[in-house]
């Protein structure tokens, strides 16, 4: 934590999965704040590895491979590339820029992804996934368990043959909320950053009545309108909607009118 800076004296909770929380935590610390790491989603391999192995065996049959998140890259790519290199004619696609970066770090270049909104709707708006481009083609979607079916359903409606491959599973935090409650009681928890509606639901379920009261009074920064809407449905209204990804969350944190 650096002295001074726009977030000096502020403790910000980072709730991304542990493997993805580092960059945002470092940015908060560089701005003078303190990052309290509290992942709301725990990520583990899929219980059944057979579908992923089957996708690896027929990787050359796909025209497009969509990776929903960096977690999908981390869990799928080692299996996909264990016995072969990335097919030249296979177009990689991602929902967010963090996933593009994760693919590039593992040698997969040329990934298409939205540049503004980071969701399935924005990905589907790209010309490479237009009906005329995907009709009759085979598309793989590497993802976690559960989640929205919009991407798969829409590609299927556009004439693609879609295989959804679950390569990791998500669960709520195994530890209790004692660390958060202690920080709230001591008056040293200023805000939370939340990048998952599912994670936010886990948090609300994890907290007791005292914790939920603290949560309602604490600023929550979210990078997508859908998360903000889900937060309101959970009776949380101290919500700041930011631009996407870590950069958007940081811009929102820095611009916030913090109380003296």
Secondary structure, 3 states (H helix, E strand, C coil): CCCCCCCCCCEEEECCCHHHCHHHHHHHHHCCCEEEECCCCEEEECCCCHHHHHHHHCHHHCCEEEECCHHHHHHHHHHHCCCCCCCCCCEEEECCHHHHHHHHHCCCCCCEECCCCCCHHHHHCCHHHCHHHHCCCEEEEEEECCCCCHHHHHHHHCCCEEEEEEEEEEECCCCCCHHHHHHHHCCCCCEEEECCHHHHHHHHHHCCHHHHHHHHHCEEEECCHHHHHHHHHCCCCCEEECCCHHHHHHHHHHHCCCCC
